[in-house]
Amino acid sequence: MVGRNLLWASLAIAPMTILVDKLTSAGDVTLFVLAALSLVPLAWLIGESTEHAAEHTGPGIGGFLNASFGNAPELIVALFAVGANLPDVVRGSLSGSVISNLLLVYGVTQIAGPDGARIDRRSLLLQIGLVGVAVVAFVAPATLGYTGPPERNAVVIASVPVAIVLLLVYLAVVGRNLRRHHESERAEPGEGAWSLPAALAVLAVATAVTAWISEILVHSLGAFAEAVGLSEFFIAVVIVAIVGNAAEHGGAIVIAHNGKMRLATEIAISSAAQVALLVIPVVTLLSLLFSHHLALAFRWTELFAMAGAAVIVAATVWDGTSRRKEGALLVAAYAAAVVGFLLGGGR
């Protein structure tokens, strides 16, 4: 109870951060720290409201809702970066989001949850397969991007049909998967559960505030990166990706700790699929409205890391059981990927 009261009280950090940003001349490093601290209770609140919503919808649809609301800040951050003509930051943050959801978020949920719990093998493998489809689709524009300037018009033109196809595949496959969940997971909400409208309202408000805080954090990242001596690419693919996934991190871990592994694993993996087949295509298509268009010219290190993450996670999901030792393996794999990004440098 004390921990929950502390989390409720710490939600005040978010409006305080907004006021400090708007009304004072605080430095960017201070704003970065405040924004990062703000995201922790906001992530918990998103997880809490999703858990209550899942009492009405079931874990499959509940996981989809959490991924959808949790990925909103990543979409907003990416569009801000497109407008600022930072294509490497956009691609790095989005590919890093896929990788961190698969390896880090899913891995930590297995460590935090009960050992040997059953998970929805069919649903999770389907979504991992969607990530694999996206990686294969990204190969064509990525290859074209290495034959000349990656942001040239030819690469952008090649990226548009890839984005449209991935978006259509996602809508078709996920729509069918959600219908299956809706038919098989109907249940009466438990005692003390919030009403579905109340849970969705809290989700919407928490997501909006999270997006606002994420903007503050991203705008202060440059000064923070300079202060700690990290490269722009590393900041994007690791730090921005992890910050953008704060909702999924916190929500999935809290829900896994409460023993609801089906919902927790759905959040982590459906979020990765949603970024790959929904957020990336939408950002690509919306970038056509900006003066700087986004080309899907990912680095080979990003493509290999996304593909490798999908393969490793599929192997751990195959038996339909959550294992803590497998969670530790996934976290170690993410640490190895981070080291690879640190050593990889620029394009």
N, C-alpha and C positions, 0 to 999 in steps of 0.2 A: 504493500500500500504506500509506503514511504517513497519508493522508487517512482510509482505512478504519479504521486502528488508532485514530486520533483520535476517530472517530465511536463506535467500540466503547467507548472509555474515557469519552467524554462521556455515555454512558448512565447513569453514576453520578450525574449531576446530578438525575435524577428522584427516586431515593430520598432524596437529600440534601434536596431541596425538601420532600418529605413530612415528614422529620424536623424540619426548620426550622419547618414549619407546626404540627406537633404538640407539639414540645418547647420551643420558644422563643416569645418575645413580639415577633418581628420584625414590622415594619410592613407594611401592605398593599402599598405600592409595591415594597418589597423582594421580597415574595412574588410579585407580578406579574412582575417581571423574571426571577426564578428559574424560575417556571413557564413563561414564554415560551421561555427558553433550554432548558428540559427537553424541550419539544415538538419541537425540531429533530432531535436524534438519535433520538427515538421515531418521528418521521415517516420518517426514513431506514430504521429497522428494519422498519417496516410495509411500506415499499416493497421492501426487500431480501427479506423473507419472501414477499411477494406475487409477486415475480419468480421465486422458486424454485417457488412453488405453480403458477405459470403454465407452468412447464416440463412439468407433468403434465396441466394442464387446457386449455392454449391461452390466447391473449390475451383472448378474449371473456369467458370464465368467470373468468380471472384478474383482469380489470378489475372485474368484478362483485364478486368477493371483496374487492378492495381498497376499493371504494366502500362495501361493507357494513360492513367493519371500521372504515374511516375515518370513517363517519358516526355510529358509536356515541357518540362524545363529544358530537356535536351534539344527539342525542336526549336524552342525560342532562342536558346543560346546559339544554335547553329545558324539561324537566320540573322542574328546580330553579327555573327562572324562573316556571313556572306556579304552583308551590307558594308562591312569594314574591309572587304577584299582580303580575307584571310582564308583562302581555300584549304591550305594545309592544316589549319586549325580545325576547320569544319570536318574534313575527312578523318583527321586524327582522332578527334573527340568522338565521332560516330563509330568508327571501327573499334576504338578503345572501349566504347560502351558495350558493343557486342561481346568483345573478349572478356571484359570484367564481369558482365552478367553471367556468362557461361562458366567461367573458371572461379572467379572470386565470390560472387554472390551465391551461386549454387553450391560452391564448396563450403562456404561458411554456414549455409543453412543446414547442410548435412552434419557439420560439426556441432551446431547448436541444438539440433533436433534429436529425437530418440534414435538410438541405433537399431537398425533392422526394420524400420517402419516401411510400410508399403506405399508406393507412389504410382501415379498413372503412367505406366510405361508407354502405352499407345499414344497418348496425347503428347508426352514429352519427346518421344522419338519423331513424331510428325513435325514438331516445331524445330527440332534440331535439323531435320532434313530440309526444312525451309531455309535455314541459315546456310546449309551447304549449297542449295540452289542459288542463293544470292551471291555467294562467293564465286561460283562458276560464272554467273552472269557478269560479275565485275571484271573478269579477266580480260574481256575484249577491250573495253575502254581503258583499262590499266595498261595493256600492251601498247595501244595506240598512243597513250600518254608518254611512253618511253621512247617514241620515235621522233619526238620534237617537243616543243613547249607544251606542258601538260594542260594548260588552260586555254589552248587555242580553240577556235570555233569548231574544227573538225571533231575534236574529242567531246565537246559539249553536245554536238549533234548526235554523235554515237551514244552518248549517255542517256538521251531523252527516251528512245524506245526501250532501253534496258529498264529505266525507272518505271515506265508505264506497264511493262509486262510484269515486273515484280509486284507492283501495286495491285494489279488485277489478280495475280496468283494468290497474294496474301488475303485479299478480300474474299475470294472464292473458298480457299481452304479453311481459313479461320472461321468464316461464317458457317461452314458445314460442321466444324469441330464444336463451335459454340452451341449449335442446335443439338448435337449429341449430348453435350453436358447438360443442357436445359432439360432434355427428356429423361436423363438417367440420374440426375442429382437433386431433384426436387425434395425438399424436406421442410419440416416446420422449424422456424427459428427457435433457438434455446431461450430459456428464461433470462431476462436481463439484456437481451439483444436490442440494439437500436432499431427503430423502424428503417425500412429501406430508403425512403426519402431523406430521413435525417442523416443516414450514413453517406448517401450520395452528395448531400449538401456540404457536409464536412469535408468530403473528398475534394469537392470542387474548390472550396475556399482554401484548404490547405495547399492544393496544387497551384492556385493563383499566387498565393504568398510565396510558395517555393520558387515559382518562376521569377518573381520580383527579386527575391534574395539571390537567385542564381545570376541574374543580370549584374547585380552589384558585385558579386564574387568574380565574375568573368572580367568585368571592367577593371578590377583591381589585381588581376592575375599577372599582368605584365610587370608591375612593380614588384610583386612578390617573387616572380620568377627571377628577376634581376637580383633581388636581395639574396636569394638562395643559390644563384648561379646555375639554373637549369635551362635547357634549350626550349625553344618555342614548341617544337614537335613533341618533346617529352611531356611538357606541360599539358599539351592537348590530348595526347593519347593515353596518358595516365591520370593526371590530376583533374583535368576538366571532365574526363569520362567518369571518374569515381565520384566527383562532386555532383555531376548530372544524374548519377545513379543513386544518390543518397536516399531517395524515397524507397527504391527497390531494396537497397542494402538494409536499411533499418526495418522496413516492413517485413521483408522475408525472414530476417533473423528473429524478430519478435514473434512472428507467427510460428516459425519452426521451434522456438524455445517453448511455445505453448503446446507443442505436440502435433500441430496441424501440418504435417509434412506434405500432403497432397497440394494444399493451397500454397505453401511456401515454395515448393519446387516449381509449381505453375508460374508463380510470379517471376522467378529468376529466368527461366528458360523462355517463357512467352515474351518477356521483355526483350531478350536478345533477338528473337525472331521478329518482333515488332519493329525494332530499330533497323534491322537489315532489310525488311521488305515493306515497311511503311514509312518510318521516319526518314531514312536516306532517300527513297524515291520522292517523297513529298518535298523535302528540302531542295532536291535537284530540280523539280518542276517549278516550285515557287521562286527559285533563284532566277528563272527566266524573266521575272518581273523586276529584277534589280539590274543595275548597270553592269555588275559583274556576275557572270553565270558560273554555276558550279559544274565542273566535269568530274566524273567518277573515276579519276585517275589515281586510284589508291597505290600506295607503295607495295612492293612485293612482300616486305616484312609484315605489313598489315594483313595482306591476303593470306599468307602462310599462317600467321597467328590465328586468324579467324577460322581457317580450315582446320588447323590442328586442335583448336579449342573444341570445335564441333565433334571431331572424331573422338577425342578423349572423353568428353561428356557422354557421348552416345554409348561408349563402352561401359561407363559407370551406371547408366540408366538401364542397360540391357536386361538385367535380372529383375527389374521392377522393385528394387529394394534400396533404401537409403542406408549408406554405411559411413560411419565417421572417418574411418581410415581412408576411404575414397575421397571424402571431403578434404582431408589434409593433403592428399595427392593433388587435387585440383588447385588448392591454394598455392602449393609449391610450384605447380606448372605456371600459375599466374605470375609468381615471383620471378620465375625464369624468363617469362615473356617481358616483364618490366626491365630486367637486366638487358635483354636483347634490344629493346627500344632505346635504352640508355646508351648502349654501345653502337647502335646503328647509325646515329647521327642523321644528317640531311639526306636528301634524295641523291 
